[in-house]
Amino acid sequence: MIVGKNTIVKKAISLRVDEPEKDDPDYDERKRLWSAIPQLENLTNLCKGKVGLIFSDTPIFELRPLIESNKVPTPARVGAVSPMDVIIPPGPTGMDPS
């Protein structure tokens, strides 16, 4: 699984899509391993927000339950907007008013 900031993910994709140039420091290694895969360029348009790319030989119907079973809840951050309505019933909450 590859998870990184969008600029790093886009750079990694461009290194794979663009043919190596002779003045690149790692030209010999990249030239030996490089082959054209122009379809990867489409991934750069999808790198918006929080993105995690998963490359696997395992079929998605086997991989998805494994990934979803490893989800962990995280606490809300200050200033975050909830994706759904949150209703707190009246009464003591155990929190101070501030």
Order of alpha helices (4+ residues) and beta strands (2+ residues): beta-alpha-alpha-alpha-beta-alpha
